[in-house]
Amino acid sequence: MKQSSLLKNLEFKAEKPAITVLFESDFTKEIRIAFKSGQIMKKHQTGFPITVEMFEGTLDFGVNDEVHHLEKGDILALGPNVPHDLAATSDCIVRLSLAKGDSVTRVIGVTER
């Protein structure tokens, strides 16, 4: 069994989204991304499917030239190789589920651009 918390040890960074690995299982990597309002993740993609859950707050999720406004409780799944971007419209907490073969370093790299 693996257990973690989206709220314990929660930190927001002033300059970029804060990325924390919550745990890895045999098939996924569970990550928390804490955004301050106005922070972004520029357009990027991965070769694996992802699942995004809005735990708290709101953000705009851009995909296929459309902006989807996500709010607390929303969940979306995105297939591999789909370019997407994120823009926090309030302070928010996002749970990102990555496939086991995907890289947390890749996600961190998106915030470094």
Biopython code that builds the backbone (N, CA, C, O; Angstrom):
import numpy as np
from Bio.PDB.StructureBuilder import StructureBuilder

atoms = [
    (1, "MET", "N", (0.842, -1.185, 0.000)),
    (1, "MET", "CA", (0.000, 0.000, 0.000)),
    (1, "MET", "C", (0.878, 1.236, 0.000)),
    (1, "MET", "O", (1.923, 1.265, 0.651)),
    (2, "LYS", "N", (0.457, 2.245, -0.723)),
    (2, "LYS", "CA", (1.126, 3.548, -0.747)),
    (2, "LYS", "C", (0.118, 4.574, -0.255)),
    (2, "LYS", "O", (-1.071, 4.481, -0.560)),
    (3, "GLN", "N", (0.594, 5.552, 0.505)),
    (3, "GLN", "CA", (-0.292, 6.598, 1.002)),
    (3, "GLN", "C", (0.457, 7.918, 1.021)),
    (3, "GLN", "O", (1.656, 7.959, 1.295)),
    (4, "SER", "N", (-0.254, 8.988, 0.730)),
    (4, "SER", "CA", (0.313, 10.326, 0.772)),
    (4, "SER", "C", (-0.823, 11.313, 1.006)),
    (4, "SER", "O", (-1.970, 10.910, 1.197)),
    (5, "SER", "N", (-0.509, 12.591, 0.993)),
    (5, "SER", "CA", (-1.512, 13.631, 1.199)),
    (5, "SER", "C", (-1.271, 14.782, 0.227)),
    (5, "SER", "O", (-0.132, 15.197, 0.014)),
    (6, "LEU", "N", (-2.336, 15.284, -0.351)),
    (6, "LEU", "CA", (-2.234, 16.456, -1.209)),
    (6, "LEU", "C", (-2.060, 17.738, -0.396)),
    (6, "LEU", "O", (-1.690, 18.775, -0.948)),
    (7, "LEU", "N", (-2.321, 17.675, 0.908)),
    (7, "LEU", "CA", (-2.283, 18.881, 1.740)),
    (7, "LEU", "C", (-1.090, 18.960, 2.687)),
    (7, "LEU", "O", (-0.657, 20.061, 3.028)),
    (8, "LYS", "N", (-0.550, 17.827, 3.119)),
    (8, "LYS", "CA", (0.576, 17.861, 4.060)),
    (8, "LYS", "C", (1.822, 18.380, 3.360)),
    (8, "LYS", "O", (2.084, 18.053, 2.203)),
    (9, "ASN", "N", (2.582, 19.189, 4.075)),
    (9, "ASN", "CA", (3.834, 19.769, 3.567)),
    (9, "ASN", "C", (3.619, 20.554, 2.266)),
    (9, "ASN", "O", (4.501, 20.589, 1.408)),
    (10, "LEU", "N", (2.475, 21.166, 2.128)),
    (10, "LEU", "CA", (2.146, 21.935, 0.939)),
    (10, "LEU", "C", (2.927, 23.246, 0.927)),
    (10, "LEU", "O", (2.909, 23.999, 1.900)),
    (11, "GLU", "N", (3.614, 23.509, -0.190)),
    (11, "GLU", "CA", (4.355, 24.751, -0.363)),
    (11, "GLU", "C", (4.050, 25.331, -1.728)),
    (11, "GLU", "O", (3.957, 24.598, -2.713)),
    (12, "PHE", "N", (3.896, 26.625, -1.792)),
    (12, "PHE", "CA", (3.765, 27.352, -3.050)),
    (12, "PHE", "C", (5.062, 28.126, -3.248)),
    (12, "PHE", "O", (5.616, 28.677, -2.297)),
    (13, "LYS", "N", (5.538, 28.164, -4.477)),
    (13, "LYS", "CA", (6.734, 28.942, -4.793)),
    (13, "LYS", "C", (6.317, 30.231, -5.488)),
    (13, "LYS", "O", (5.374, 30.239, -6.279)),
    (14, "ALA", "N", (7.011, 31.303, -5.196)),
    (14, "ALA", "CA", (6.669, 32.602, -5.785)),
    (14, "ALA", "C", (6.991, 32.657, -7.268)),
    (14, "ALA", "O", (6.270, 33.303, -8.029)),
    (15, "GLU", "N", (8.068, 31.989, -7.698)),
    (15, "GLU", "CA", (8.545, 32.162, -9.062)),
    (15, "GLU", "C", (8.027, 31.143, -10.070)),
    (15, "GLU", "O", (8.004, 31.431, -11.267)),
    (16, "LYS", "N", (7.609, 29.958, -9.619)),
    (16, "LYS", "CA", (7.131, 28.921, -10.543)),
    (16, "LYS", "C", (6.321, 27.885, -9.770)),
    (16, "LYS", "O", (6.397, 27.824, -8.543)),
    (17, "PRO", "N", (5.534, 27.060, -10.497)),
    (17, "PRO", "CA", (4.758, 26.028, -9.800)),
    (17, "PRO", "C", (5.665, 25.087, -9.000)),
    (17, "PRO", "O", (6.774, 24.764, -9.427)),
    (18, "ALA", "N", (5.179, 24.660, -7.847)),
    (18, "ALA", "CA", (5.920, 23.735, -6.980)),
    (18, "ALA", "C", (5.486, 22.304, -7.290)),
    (18, "ALA", "O", (4.303, 21.973, -7.203)),
    (19, "ILE", "N", (6.436, 21.473, -7.646)),
    (19, "ILE", "CA", (6.145, 20.090, -8.033)),
    (19, "ILE", "C", (6.687, 19.156, -6.966)),
    (19, "ILE", "O", (7.860, 19.227, -6.599)),
    (20, "THR", "N", (5.812, 18.267, -6.467)),
    (20, "THR", "CA", (6.175, 17.307, -5.435)),
    (20, "THR", "C", (5.721, 15.920, -5.862)),
    (20, "THR", "O", (4.565, 15.731, -6.238)),
    (21, "VAL", "N", (6.625, 14.952, -5.805)),
    (21, "VAL", "CA", (6.246, 13.557, -6.046)),
    (21, "VAL", "C", (5.592, 13.043, -4.769)),
    (21, "VAL", "O", (6.211, 13.036, -3.705)),
    (22, "LEU", "N", (4.342, 12.615, -4.880)),
    (22, "LEU", "CA", (3.627, 12.089, -3.718)),
    (22, "LEU", "C", (4.003, 10.634, -3.476)),
    (22, "LEU", "O", (4.288, 10.246, -2.344)),
    (23, "PHE", "N", (4.006, 9.830, -4.531)),
    (23, "PHE", "CA", (4.502, 8.456, -4.475)),
    (23, "PHE", "C", (4.502, 7.840, -5.863)),
    (23, "PHE", "O", (3.883, 8.350, -6.796)),
    (24, "GLU", "N", (5.214, 6.726, -5.969)),
    (24, "GLU", "CA", (5.202, 5.922, -7.182)),
    (24, "GLU", "C", (4.641, 4.558, -6.829)),
    (24, "GLU", "O", (4.982, 3.971, -5.802)),
    (25, "SER", "N", (3.770, 4.065, -7.704)),
    (25, "SER", "CA", (3.240, 2.712, -7.539)),
    (25, "SER", "C", (3.841, 1.838, -8.634)),
    (25, "SER", "O", (4.752, 2.267, -9.342)),
    (26, "ASP", "N", (3.343, 0.632, -8.774)),
    (26, "ASP", "CA", (3.829, -0.264, -9.820)),
    (26, "ASP", "C", (3.437, 0.212, -11.211)),
    (26, "ASP", "O", (4.004, -0.249, -12.202)),
    (27, "PHE", "N", (2.466, 1.138, -11.302)),
    (27, "PHE", "CA", (1.966, 1.521, -12.620)),
    (27, "PHE", "C", (1.836, 3.027, -12.831)),
    (27, "PHE", "O", (1.647, 3.452, -13.971)),
    (28, "THR", "N", (1.929, 3.854, -11.788)),
    (28, "THR", "CA", (1.825, 5.310, -11.959)),
    (28, "THR", "C", (2.811, 6.053, -11.066)),
    (28, "THR", "O", (3.412, 5.493, -10.149)),
    (29, "LYS", "N", (2.948, 7.330, -11.375)),
    (29, "LYS", "CA", (3.646, 8.285, -10.516)),
    (29, "LYS", "C", (2.622, 9.361, -10.194)),
    (29, "LYS", "O", (2.047, 9.960, -11.102)),
    (30, "GLU", "N", (2.388, 9.610, -8.921)),
    (30, "GLU", "CA", (1.405, 10.608, -8.482)),
    (30, "GLU", "C", (2.148, 11.860, -8.036)),
    (30, "GLU", "O", (3.024, 11.810, -7.172)),
    (31, "ILE", "N", (1.779, 12.982, -8.645)),
    (31, "ILE", "CA", (2.487, 14.240, -8.433)),
    (31, "ILE", "C", (1.502, 15.327, -8.026)),
    (31, "ILE", "O", (0.371, 15.372, -8.508)),
    (32, "ARG", "N", (1.957, 16.213, -7.118)),
    (32, "ARG", "CA", (1.170, 17.406, -6.759)),
    (32, "ARG", "C", (1.867, 18.608, -7.382)),
    (32, "ARG", "O", (3.082, 18.774, -7.267)),
    (33, "ILE", "N", (1.064, 19.448, -8.048)),
    (33, "ILE", "CA", (1.580, 20.698, -8.584)),
    (33, "ILE", "C", (0.805, 21.825, -7.903)),
    (33, "ILE", "O", (-0.417, 21.909, -8.028)),
    (34, "ALA", "N", (1.523, 22.691, -7.179)),
    (34, "ALA", "CA", (0.907, 23.820, -6.475)),
    (34, "ALA", "C", (1.227, 25.086, -7.253)),
    (34, "ALA", "O", (2.387, 25.478, -7.375)),
    (35, "PHE", "N", (0.180, 25.724, -7.781)),
    (35, "PHE", "CA", (0.312, 26.947, -8.567)),
    (35, "PHE", "C", (-0.141, 28.145, -7.751)),
    (35, "PHE", "O", (-1.168, 28.084, -7.075)),
    (36, "LYS", "N", (0.614, 29.231, -7.807)),
    (36, "LYS", "CA", (0.118, 30.534, -7.361)),
    (36, "LYS", "C", (-0.659, 31.115, -8.535)),
    (36, "LYS", "O", (-0.348, 30.822, -9.690)),
    (37, "SER", "N", (-1.651, 31.922, -8.256)),
    (37, "SER", "CA", (-2.428, 32.558, -9.312)),
    (37, "SER", "C", (-1.501, 33.267, -10.299)),
    (37, "SER", "O", (-0.603, 34.005, -9.893)),
    (38, "GLY", "N", (-1.721, 33.041, -11.588)),
    (38, "GLY", "CA", (-0.918, 33.670, -12.627)),
    (38, "GLY", "C", (0.255, 32.830, -13.113)),
    (38, "GLY", "O", (0.818, 33.125, -14.167)),
    (39, "GLN", "N", (0.638, 31.794, -12.375)),
    (39, "GLN", "CA", (1.736, 30.939, -12.830)),
    (39, "GLN", "C", (1.281, 30.065, -13.993)),
    (39, "GLN", "O", (0.101, 29.734, -14.113)),
    (40, "ILE", "N", (2.229, 29.700, -14.844)),
    (40, "ILE", "CA", (1.899, 28.911, -16.024)),
    (40, "ILE", "C", (2.855, 27.732, -16.189)),
    (40, "ILE", "O", (3.934, 27.688, -15.598)),
    (41, "MET", "N", (2.428, 26.797, -16.999)),
    (41, "MET", "CA", (3.299, 25.765, -17.567)),
    (41, "MET", "C", (3.111, 25.903, -19.071)),
    (41, "MET", "O", (2.020, 25.672, -19.591)),
    (42, "LYS", "N", (4.192, 26.284, -19.774)),
    (42, "LYS", "CA", (4.124, 26.524, -21.207)),
    (42, "LYS", "C", (3.772, 25.243, -21.957)),
    (42, "LYS", "O", (3.826, 24.143, -21.406)),
    (43, "LYS", "N", (3.413, 25.412, -23.215)),
    (43, "LYS", "CA", (2.985, 24.280, -24.041)),
    (43, "LYS", "C", (4.050, 23.179, -24.028)),
    (43, "LYS", "O", (5.234, 23.431, -24.251)),
    (44, "HIS", "N", (3.597, 21.965, -23.763)),
    (44, "HIS", "CA", (4.463, 20.798, -23.701)),
    (44, "HIS", "C", (3.635, 19.563, -24.023)),
    (44, "HIS", "O", (2.419, 19.653, -24.191)),
    (45, "GLN", "N", (4.283, 18.419, -24.109)),
    (45, "GLN", "CA", (3.575, 17.158, -24.346)),
    (45, "GLN", "C", (4.423, 16.015, -23.819)),
    (45, "GLN", "O", (5.598, 16.191, -23.497)),
    (46, "THR", "N", (3.818, 14.859, -23.738)),
    (46, "THR", "CA", (4.512, 13.657, -23.298)),
    (46, "THR", "C", (4.105, 12.502, -24.196)),
    (46, "THR", "O", (3.045, 12.535, -24.821)),
    (47, "GLY", "N", (4.933, 11.501, -24.257)),
    (47, "GLY", "CA", (4.638, 10.324, -25.059)),
    (47, "GLY", "C", (3.739, 9.327, -24.349)),
    (47, "GLY", "O", (3.519, 8.219, -24.839)),
    (48, "PHE", "N", (3.217, 9.726, -23.187)),
    (48, "PHE", "CA", (2.379, 8.841, -22.375)),
    (48, "PHE", "C", (1.056, 9.527, -22.057)),
    (48, "PHE", "O", (0.986, 10.755, -22.091)),
    (49, "PRO", "N", (0.007, 8.769, -21.748)),
    (49, "PRO", "CA", (-1.238, 9.394, -21.291)),
    (49, "PRO", "C", (-1.058, 9.973, -19.883)),
    (49, "PRO", "O", (-0.221, 9.504, -19.112)),
    (50, "ILE", "N", (-1.848, 10.991, -19.564)),
    (50, "ILE", "CA", (-1.843, 11.589, -18.224)),
    (50, "ILE", "C", (-3.276, 11.758, -17.743)),
    (50, "ILE", "O", (-4.216, 11.774, -18.538)),
    (51, "THR", "N", (-3.427, 11.885, -16.428)),
    (51, "THR", "CA", (-4.703, 12.246, -15.822)),
    (51, "THR", "C", (-4.447, 13.440, -14.917)),
    (51, "THR", "O", (-3.493, 13.448, -14.139)),
    (52, "VAL", "N", (-5.307, 14.451, -15.024)),
    (52, "VAL", "CA", (-5.187, 15.681, -14.239)),
    (52, "VAL", "C", (-6.443, 15.841, -13.392)),
    (52, "VAL", "O", (-7.559, 15.778, -13.906)),
    (53, "GLU", "N", (-6.253, 16.047, -12.088)),
    (53, "GLU", "CA", (-7.369, 16.289, -11.177)),
    (53, "GLU", "C", (-7.176, 17.643, -10.507)),
    (53, "GLU", "O", (-6.120, 17.920, -9.938)),
    (54, "MET", "N", (-8.205, 18.482, -10.580)),
    (54, "MET", "CA", (-8.176, 19.761, -9.863)),
    (54, "MET", "C", (-8.637, 19.504, -8.432)),
    (54, "MET", "O", (-9.819, 19.264, -8.186)),
    (55, "PHE", "N", (-7.704, 19.557, -7.502)),
    (55, "PHE", "CA", (-8.034, 19.318, -6.108)),
    (55, "PHE", "C", (-8.569, 20.590, -5.451)),
    (55, "PHE", "O", (-9.481, 20.548, -4.625)),
    (56, "GLU", "N", (-7.974, 21.728, -5.843)),
    (56, "GLU", "CA", (-8.371, 23.015, -5.256)),
    (56, "GLU", "C", (-8.072, 24.110, -6.269)),
    (56, "GLU", "O", (-7.086, 24.027, -7.001)),
    (57, "GLY", "N", (-8.906, 25.123, -6.315)),
    (57, "GLY", "CA", (-8.651, 26.279, -7.158)),
    (57, "GLY", "C", (-9.150, 26.125, -8.583)),
    (57, "GLY", "O", (-9.982, 25.268, -8.882)),
    (58, "THR", "N", (-8.613, 26.990, -9.471)),
    (58, "THR", "CA", (-9.047, 27.009, -10.866)),
    (58, "THR", "C", (-7.848, 27.247, -11.777)),
    (58, "THR", "O", (-6.887, 27.918, -11.400)),
    (59, "LEU", "N", (-7.920, 26.691, -12.972)),
    (59, "LEU", "CA", (-6.904, 26.974, -13.970)),
    (59, "LEU", "C", (-7.475, 26.775, -15.362)),
    (59, "LEU", "O", (-8.488, 26.101, -15.551)),
    (60, "ASP", "N", (-6.800, 27.379, -16.331)),
    (60, "ASP", "CA", (-7.148, 27.208, -17.732)),
    (60, "ASP", "C", (-6.194, 26.191, -18.332)),
    (60, "ASP", "O", (-4.973, 26.333, -18.259)),
    (61, "PHE", "N", (-6.786, 25.153, -18.930)),
    (61, "PHE", "CA", (-6.022, 24.058, -19.526)),
    (61, "PHE", "C", (-6.205, 24.162, -21.035)),
    (61, "PHE", "O", (-7.296, 23.919, -21.552)),
    (62, "GLY", "N", (-5.143, 24.521, -21.735)),
    (62, "GLY", "CA", (-5.216, 24.688, -23.178)),
    (62, "GLY", "C", (-4.827, 23.415, -23.909)),
    (62, "GLY", "O", (-3.783, 22.820, -23.641)),
    (63, "VAL", "N", (-5.691, 23.004, -24.847)),
    (63, "VAL", "CA", (-5.402, 21.833, -25.673)),
    (63, "VAL", "C", (-6.147, 21.983, -27.001)),
    (63, "VAL", "O", (-7.309, 22.388, -27.027)),
    (64, "ASN", "N", (-5.470, 21.656, -28.095)),
    (64, "ASN", "CA", (-6.080, 21.731, -29.431)),
    (64, "ASN", "C", (-6.708, 23.094, -29.704)),
    (64, "ASN", "O", (-7.826, 23.182, -30.213)),
    (65, "ASP", "N", (-5.983, 24.153, -29.362)),
    (65, "ASP", "CA", (-6.445, 25.529, -29.598)),
    (65, "ASP", "C", (-7.749, 25.871, -28.886)),
    (65, "ASP", "O", (-8.450, 26.801, -29.287)),
    (66, "GLU", "N", (-8.077, 25.128, -27.834)),
    (66, "GLU", "CA", (-9.234, 25.429, -26.994)),
    (66, "GLU", "C", (-8.763, 25.559, -25.551)),
    (66, "GLU", "O", (-7.833, 24.873, -25.128)),
    (67, "VAL", "N", (-9.408, 26.441, -24.805)),
    (67, "VAL", "CA", (-9.094, 26.595, -23.388)),
    (67, "VAL", "C", (-10.239, 26.002, -22.581)),
    (67, "VAL", "O", (-11.398, 26.380, -22.755)),
    (68, "HIS", "N", (-9.904, 25.078, -21.706)),
    (68, "HIS", "CA", (-10.886, 24.430, -20.832)),
    (68, "HIS", "C", (-10.664, 24.960, -19.421)),
    (68, "HIS", "O", (-9.588, 24.785, -18.851)),
    (69, "HIS", "N", (-11.680, 25.608, -18.858)),
    (69, "HIS", "CA", (-11.583, 26.158, -17.513)),
    (69, "HIS", "C", (-11.869, 25.029, -16.522)),
    (69, "HIS", "O", (-12.984, 24.510, -16.468)),
    (70, "LEU", "N", (-10.868, 24.659, -15.751)),
    (70, "LEU", "CA", (-11.016, 23.589, -14.764)),
    (70, "LEU", "C", (-11.161, 24.189, -13.380)),
    (70, "LEU", "O", (-10.512, 25.179, -13.042)),
    (71, "GLU", "N", (-12.021, 23.575, -12.588)),
    (71, "GLU", "CA", (-12.222, 24.018, -11.210)),
    (71, "GLU", "C", (-12.233, 22.820, -10.295)),
    (71, "GLU", "O", (-12.243, 21.673, -10.742)),
    (72, "LYS", "N", (-12.233, 23.102, -9.002)),
    (72, "LYS", "CA", (-12.170, 22.070, -7.970)),
    (72, "LYS", "C", (-13.099, 20.906, -8.310)),
    (72, "LYS", "O", (-14.288, 21.093, -8.570)),
    (73, "GLY", "N", (-12.527, 19.702, -8.302)),
    (73, "GLY", "CA", (-13.299, 18.493, -8.554)),
    (73, "GLY", "C", (-13.246, 17.998, -9.982)),
    (73, "GLY", "O", (-13.615, 16.853, -10.245)),
    (74, "ASP", "N", (-12.794, 18.835, -10.923)),
    (74, "ASP", "CA", (-12.726, 18.401, -12.320)),
    (74, "ASP", "C", (-11.565, 17.436, -12.534)),
    (74, "ASP", "O", (-10.511, 17.562, -11.911)),
    (75, "ILE", "N", (-11.778, 16.475, -13.422)),
    (75, "ILE", "CA", (-10.762, 15.483, -13.785)),
    (75, "ILE", "C", (-10.755, 15.372, -15.298)),
    (75, "ILE", "O", (-11.809, 15.357, -15.933)),
    (76, "LEU", "N", (-9.553, 15.293, -15.877)),
    (76, "LEU", "CA", (-9.473, 15.057, -17.311)),
    (76, "LEU", "C", (-8.361, 14.061, -17.609)),
    (76, "LEU", "O", (-7.389, 13.943, -16.862)),
    (77, "ALA", "N", (-8.527, 13.357, -18.708)),
    (77, "ALA", "CA", (-7.510, 12.425, -19.199)),
    (77, "ALA", "C", (-7.062, 12.930, -20.557)),
    (77, "ALA", "O", (-7.872, 13.392, -21.361)),
    (78, "LEU", "N", (-5.774, 12.838, -20.802)),
    (78, "LEU", "CA", (-5.206, 13.297, -22.055)),
    (78, "LEU", "C", (-4.323, 12.200, -22.617)),
    (78, "LEU", "O", (-3.499, 11.624, -21.906)),
    (79, "GLY", "N", (-4.500, 11.919, -23.886)),
    (79, "GLY", "CA", (-3.703, 10.886, -24.533)),
    (79, "GLY", "C", (-2.266, 11.341, -24.761)),
    (79, "GLY", "O", (-1.929, 12.497, -24.506)),
    (80, "PRO", "N", (-1.424, 10.434, -25.239)),
    (80, "PRO", "CA", (-0.028, 10.778, -25.492)),
    (80, "PRO", "C", (0.113, 11.730, -26.679)),
    (80, "PRO", "O", (-0.732, 11.774, -27.573)),
    (81, "ASN", "N", (1.208, 12.487, -26.657)),
    (81, "ASN", "CA", (1.608, 13.366, -27.762)),
    (81, "ASN", "C", (0.609, 14.473, -28.072)),
    (81, "ASN", "O", (0.506, 14.908, -29.219)),
    (82, "VAL", "N", (-0.128, 14.934, -27.066)),
    (82, "VAL", "CA", (-1.071, 16.032, -27.249)),
    (82, "VAL", "C", (-0.487, 17.280, -26.575)),
    (82, "VAL", "O", (-0.378, 17.315, -25.350)),
    (83, "PRO", "N", (-0.108, 18.306, -27.354)),
    (83, "PRO", "CA", (0.415, 19.526, -26.746)),
    (83, "PRO", "C", (-0.643, 20.197, -25.872)),
    (83, "PRO", "O", (-1.814, 20.274, -26.245)),
    (84, "HIS", "N", (-0.216, 20.679, -24.706)),
    (84, "HIS", "CA", (-1.132, 21.336, -23.780)),
    (84, "HIS", "C", (-0.359, 22.335, -22.928)),
    (84, "HIS", "O", (0.859, 22.229, -22.783)),
    (85, "ASP", "N", (-1.078, 23.306, -22.367)),
    (85, "ASP", "CA", (-0.488, 24.300, -21.483)),
    (85, "ASP", "C", (-1.453, 24.576, -20.342)),
    (85, "ASP", "O", (-2.646, 24.290, -20.449)),
    (86, "LEU", "N", (-0.941, 25.132, -19.252)),
    (86, "LEU", "CA", (-1.750, 25.408, -18.073)),
    (86, "LEU", "C", (-1.486, 26.820, -17.592)),
    (86, "LEU", "O", (-0.350, 27.293, -17.638)),
    (87, "ALA", "N", (-2.531, 27.500, -17.130)),
    (87, "ALA", "CA", (-2.419, 28.839, -16.559)),
    (87, "ALA", "C", (-3.337, 28.925, -15.342)),
    (87, "ALA", "O", (-4.556, 28.803, -15.470)),
    (88, "ALA", "N", (-2.758, 29.133, -14.174)),
    (88, "ALA", "CA", (-3.547, 29.207, -12.939)),
    (88, "ALA", "C", (-4.323, 30.514, -12.890)),
    (88, "ALA", "O", (-3.742, 31.592, -13.020)),
    (89, "THR", "N", (-5.635, 30.418, -12.702)),
    (89, "THR", "CA", (-6.479, 31.601, -12.571)),
    (89, "THR", "C", (-6.768, 31.920, -11.102)),
    (89, "THR", "O", (-7.393, 32.933, -10.786)),
    (90, "SER", "N", (-6.305, 31.047, -10.216)),
    (90, "SER", "CA", (-6.318, 31.269, -8.769)),
    (90, "SER", "C", (-5.226, 30.371, -8.201)),
    (90, "SER", "O", (-4.673, 29.538, -8.919)),
    (91, "ASP", "N", (-4.909, 30.533, -6.913)),
    (91, "ASP", "CA", (-4.007, 29.566, -6.293)),
    (91, "ASP", "C", (-4.678, 28.208, -6.424)),
    (91, "ASP", "O", (-5.876, 28.083, -6.168)),
    (92, "CYS", "N", (-3.922, 27.192, -6.819)),
    (92, "CYS", "CA", (-4.567, 25.896, -6.998)),
    (92, "CYS", "C", (-3.619, 24.739, -6.735)),
    (92, "CYS", "O", (-2.396, 24.880, -6.759)),
    (93, "ILE", "N", (-4.231, 23.592, -6.483)),
    (93, "ILE", "CA", (-3.514, 22.343, -6.269)),
    (93, "ILE", "C", (-4.012, 21.355, -7.308)),
    (93, "ILE", "O", (-5.211, 21.099, -7.422)),
    (94, "VAL", "N", (-3.067, 20.804, -8.067)),
    (94, "VAL", "CA", (-3.380, 19.857, -9.137)),
    (94, "VAL", "C", (-2.717, 18.523, -8.811)),
    (94, "VAL", "O", (-1.551, 18.473, -8.419)),
    (95, "ARG", "N", (-3.466, 17.462, -8.976)),
    (95, "ARG", "CA", (-2.899, 16.116, -8.881)),
    (95, "ARG", "C", (-2.691, 15.618, -10.302)),
    (95, "ARG", "O", (-3.631, 15.570, -11.095)),
    (96, "LEU", "N", (-1.461, 15.250, -10.618)),
    (96, "LEU", "CA", (-1.101, 14.743, -11.930)),
    (96, "LEU", "C", (-0.702, 13.287, -11.802)),
    (96, "LEU", "O", (0.189, 12.950, -11.023)),
    (97, "SER", "N", (-1.357, 12.423, -12.564)),
    (97, "SER", "CA", (-1.006, 11.006, -12.596)),
    (97, "SER", "C", (-0.262, 10.721, -13.895)),
    (97, "SER", "O", (-0.796, 10.901, -14.989)),
    (98, "LEU", "N", (0.977, 10.274, -13.749)),
    (98, "LEU", "CA", (1.808, 9.928, -14.893)),
    (98, "LEU", "C", (1.891, 8.418, -15.043)),
    (98, "LEU", "O", (1.805, 7.682, -14.060)),
    (99, "ALA", "N", (2.057, 7.965, -16.270)),
    (99, "ALA", "CA", (2.351, 6.556, -16.513)),
    (99, "ALA", "C", (3.725, 6.246, -15.915)),
    (99, "ALA", "O", (4.584, 7.124, -15.834)),
    (100, "LYS", "N", (3.923, 5.023, -15.505)),
    (100, "LYS", "CA", (5.173, 4.608, -14.867)),
    (100, "LYS", "C", (6.394, 4.951, -15.730)),
    (100, "LYS", "O", (7.444, 5.308, -15.197)),
    (101, "GLY", "N", (6.264, 4.846, -17.052)),
    (101, "GLY", "CA", (7.390, 5.111, -17.937)),
    (101, "GLY", "C", (7.692, 6.580, -18.155)),
    (101, "GLY", "O", (8.739, 6.918, -18.708)),
    (102, "ASP", "N", (6.794, 7.465, -17.729)),
    (102, "ASP", "CA", (6.999, 8.898, -17.897)),
    (102, "ASP", "C", (7.986, 9.394, -16.840)),
    (102, "ASP", "O", (8.272, 8.687, -15.874)),
    (103, "SER", "N", (8.502, 10.601, -17.022)),
    (103, "SER", "CA", (9.556, 11.127, -16.169)),
    (103, "SER", "C", (9.097, 12.353, -15.376)),
    (103, "SER", "O", (8.551, 13.301, -15.940)),
    (104, "VAL", "N", (9.322, 12.320, -14.083)),
    (104, "VAL", "CA", (9.044, 13.478, -13.240)),
    (104, "VAL", "C", (9.975, 14.614, -13.637)),
    (104, "VAL", "O", (9.587, 15.781, -13.583)),
    (105, "THR", "N", (11.192, 14.287, -14.032)),
    (105, "THR", "CA", (12.154, 15.295, -14.474)),
    (105, "THR", "C", (11.615, 16.075, -15.666)),
    (105, "THR", "O", (11.853, 17.278, -15.775)),
    (106, "ARG", "N", (10.892, 15.405, -16.559)),
    (106, "ARG", "CA", (10.285, 16.076, -17.710)),
    (106, "ARG", "C", (9.302, 17.138, -17.223)),
    (106, "ARG", "O", (9.296, 18.258, -17.733)),
    (107, "VAL", "N", (8.466, 16.790, -16.232)),
    (107, "VAL", "CA", (7.470, 17.719, -15.701)),
    (107, "VAL", "C", (8.159, 18.920, -15.054)),
    (107, "VAL", "O", (7.753, 20.063, -15.267)),
    (108, "ILE", "N", (9.182, 18.663, -14.279)),
    (108, "ILE", "CA", (9.929, 19.754, -13.630)),
    (108, "ILE", "C", (10.545, 20.653, -14.699)),
    (108, "ILE", "O", (10.560, 21.875, -14.549)),
    (109, "GLY", "N", (11.052, 20.054, -15.777)),
    (109, "GLY", "CA", (11.656, 20.818, -16.857)),
    (109, "GLY", "C", (10.695, 21.785, -17.522)),
    (109, "GLY", "O", (11.115, 22.831, -18.017)),
    (110, "VAL", "N", (9.416, 21.454, -17.540)),
    (110, "VAL", "CA", (8.426, 22.359, -18.139)),
    (110, "VAL", "C", (8.347, 23.663, -17.365)),
    (110, "VAL", "O", (8.125, 24.715, -17.963)),
    (111, "THR", "N", (8.521, 23.622, -16.056)),
    (111, "THR", "CA", (8.465, 24.837, -15.234)),
    (111, "THR", "C", (9.746, 25.656, -15.331)),
    (111, "THR", "O", (9.768, 26.816, -14.921)),
    (112, "GLU", "N", (10.811, 25.068, -15.867)),
    (112, "GLU", "CA", (12.098, 25.742, -15.957)),
    (112, "GLU", "C", (12.204, 26.621, -17.208)),
    (112, "GLU", "O", (13.087, 27.476, -17.286)),
    (113, "ARG", "N", (11.322, 26.421, -18.178)),
    (113, "ARG", "CA", (11.420, 27.166, -19.445)),
    (113, "ARG", "C", (11.080, 28.619, -19.276)),
    (113, "ARG", "O", (11.115, 29.378, -20.245)),
]
sb = StructureBuilder()
sb.init_structure("model")
sb.init_model(0)
sb.init_chain("A")
sb.init_seg("    ")
for serial, (resi, resn, name, xyz) in enumerate(atoms, 1):
    if name == "N":
        sb.init_residue(resn, " ", resi, " ")
    sb.init_atom(name, np.array(xyz, "f"), 0.0, 1.0, " ", f" {name:<3s}", serial, name[0])
structure = sb.get_structure()
